[in-house]
């Protein structure tokens, strides 16, 4: 068995770099031959993957957090190879939301390697979004509004770990302002005075249990809307997002759809898988079981 290991040494606040010798030893222990490619700058993983000869490898493994996985997925779809190997996930980053849905945890990265060694692929859904003529792919989420603003703030506080998202929420509460939303779900039009939209392929957003009913292989994307409410209302609602109880609040609506169109006034920046890419209007679709991942 031979894999291409895309490894972000900066993931987990540098923890990934520290454990790299152990990671290499663990792959060797499982008789897995690997070509190691370290990422040096943003979008480096995408550049590596899109030019790789896939026929050389039995699997592509993304080692890092959700940002690394986002880059790998987009390079994967840019690659012109017809036959594409399954994707393995080695969660050694700060945010590992997709890994949580696969029952993989950062503290158990050795278990993740053992799963990769079993070479048992399973098909999962992929989200595709198009913004101003550019298309991208995601496995986790696509958000806009308050959640994107939180992501922007959290990135500046990334050195604090997952708590950076919580701090980002508290900071953005001070700037809270609703916006006009037009949302088309499989042809049905909704209009709302909105705070945020989260389109989920998996249950978690960072450490938030954003879409508790989401399934990564059901052919549907789960949409969570938080409509207009006060700062005090948001402050009271915030703790519920850690348990999934927020979906029962009167200001929250949830839907599922295969095809989504979003227009906002004013235009809103997009945050796919914790990155900041694109701006509304945006069109999103679920690619049903379009990629294979190595999963126990």
N, C-alpha and C positions, 0 to 999 in steps of 0.2 A: 504494500500500500504506500502510495506517495501522495503528499499533499503540498499545496502552496500555502504557507503560513504568512498572512498579512498581519504584522504585529506593530501596534502603536506603543512605543516605549514610554510615551508621556501619559498614557492612560492611568487612571487611579492616582493622580497627583504624583506620578513617577514610580508608583509601586510596581507597575508592569515591568519597568526596566530592572528593578531589583530582583524580581523573581524569574527573569528570563532564563538564567542557567538551569533553574529547577524545571521550568516548562520544557526546555529542550531535552533534559534528562528524562522527563516523564513520557514524552513522545517516543524517545528511543526505547524506553522500557516496554512500550506497547508495540515495538517493531514497526513504527511508522517512520518512513523516510520523509524528510521535509526540506523544501527550499524556503529559507527564511528571508522575508522582505520587510525591513523596518520602514515605517513611515516617518518622514522628516518634517512635513509641513501640511497645512490644510489641503484637502483634495488629492493628496499624494496617493492614497489607496485607490482612488478612482482611476488615476493615471496608470497605475501598475496593472490593475485588473483588466482594463479595457484593451490592453495590448498583449495579454498573456495568451499562449497557445494552450487552450483548455485540455486538449487531448493528451497533454503531458501528465495530467494530474487526475487522481481518483476523487479528490475533494478540494475545495477552497475553504480555508479556515480564517475567519475574521477574529482577531484577538484585540480587544479593547473594550470600549463602551458602545452606546447606541450611535454616537457620531461616527465611529470607525465602521460600524455595520452599515450605516447609511451610505458612506462612501463606497464600500465594497459592493453593495447592491447596485448602485448606479453604474459603477464600472462593469459589473456583471452584465447589465442590460446593454451597455454600449459595445460589449465585445461581440464581434461578428461570427464567432464560432457557432455552428449549428447544434452540436451536442455539448451541453453544458453540465459539468459535474455538480453534485450536491454541495450545499454550503454547511460548514460546521461553524459553531459559535463558541468562542472561548471568552467568557465574561471576566475581564480583568480591569474594567474601567470604572468610572464614577457612576454613570447611569447604565443600568443593564435591564431595562424594562422588557425587551423582547425575550431575553434569557429567562426572566421570571416566568413568562408564559410557558416556556419549555422546561420549567422546573430546574433551571440551572442557577446557581448562586455564586457570587464572586468568591466567597470563602471556600467554595468546593470546586475550584477550577480543575483539580485532578480528576474529579468525577466527570467533568465535561470532556476531558481528553479520553477517558475510558469510553464515553458514549460515542465520540468520534471514531474510536478504534473499532467499534462494533459495525460501522458502516451500514446503518439502518435508516435509509432516507424516508422522509415523510413529506408529502406535498402540503404547502401552506399558501395562503393568499398573500398578494402583494398589492399595495395601494399605488396608483399612478396618478400624478397630478400635472396639469398643464397650466402654466401662468405666462401670459404674454408670449406665446409661441415656444416656450421652453418646457420640456417634460422631464420629470424626475420620478423616482420610485422610493417607496418607504415600506418598512415592515411594521413600524410601531404606530406613530400618530402624525397627524397634520393639524396644527392649531392656528388660530388667529384671534386677534383682539387681546383681551387681558392676558391670556396664556402666553401669547407671543411676547408681550411686553415683559412678563415675568421671566421668560427665557432670556431675553436681552439683559435684564438686570442680573439674573443668576450667572450668566457667563462671566460677568465682571467680578463675581464672588466665587468662582468655581473652586478656588483653593480651599474653600470651607467644606467641600463635599456636598452630599445630597441636601444638607440643610440650606444650601445656597438658594434652592428653589423656594423653600419656605420663607426665607428672608426676602426673596424677590417678590413674593405675594404680598407681604406686609408693606413693602415699599410702594408697590404699584397701587395698593389700596388708596394711598394718599392722592394718586393721580386719576382715580376712577372716573370714567366717563363712558356712557353708552353710545352706540352708533346704530345706524339704520342697516338692517340686514335683509337681503332677499336670498332665499334658500330654495333651490329646486331639488327635490328628492325623487328620483325615478319619474320625473315629469310633473310632480305635484309641487306647486309654488306656495311657499310660506313667507310671510313678512313679519319681522320682529324688531323691537327696540332691544338691542343685544349688548351683552358684556363680553362673552366669548363663545367661540365655536371650537369644539374638539372633535376631530374625525379619527376614530380609533380602529386599528386592526387587532390590537392586543388590549388586555385589561389595564395595564399600568402606564402611567406617564410619570417618569422618574419614580418617586416613591408614593405617588398618588394613585389610589385605586379608582381611576377616572371612569372606566367603562366596565363595571363588574360583570356584565352579561356578554361581553365581546368574546368571539371565538376566532382563532387565527386561520381557520380552514373552512368556514361556513359559506364563503362566497358573498359575505355582506360586510359593510363597514358600519360601525356604530357611531352615531352622531349624538353629542351631548351639547345642549344649548343652555347657557346661563343668561337669562333675560334680565332686564333692568331691575336693579335693587340698590339699596343704600349702602354706604360704606359699613355701617353697623350691621346691616343684614349680611353683607359679604363676610365680615369678621366672624359673625356667629356661624355662618355656613361653612367656613373654611375647614374646621376640624373634621367635618363629615366626609371630606374627600379622601381621607386616609382609610376610611372603612367602607366606602361605597354608598353610604347612607344619603349622600347629597342628591342622589337621583330621585329621592322622594320629596324634595323640597318643591313648593309651588312655583318657584322661579326657574326651575330646571325642567327641561323637556329632553326626552331621548327618542331616537328614531334609528332605524336601520335602512340602508339603501345600497344599491349596486352602483348607481351613477348619481353624482352630486354636482350642482353648479352653485357657486357662491358669488354674490355681488354685495359690496358694502359701500356706504357713504359715511365718512371718507374711505379711500382705499386703505387696506390693512396689510401689514407685512405678514408673511407666513412662516411658521416654524415646523418643518418636517423633522421628526426624530431628534429634536433638540437643536437643530441648525436654524439659521435665519436665511431663507432662500425664497424669493418670489414675492408677489404682491397680488391682492385681489384686483379684478375678478379671477376666479380659479375654477377649473373643472377637474373633478376627481372621479376615478373609477376603481372598482375592485377587480383585480385580475385573479380569478378563482383558481386556487391551487396551482399557481403559475411557477413556483420554484420548489425545489426539494431541499429540505434541511435535515441534518443528521440529528435524530431525536430518539430518546429511549422509549 
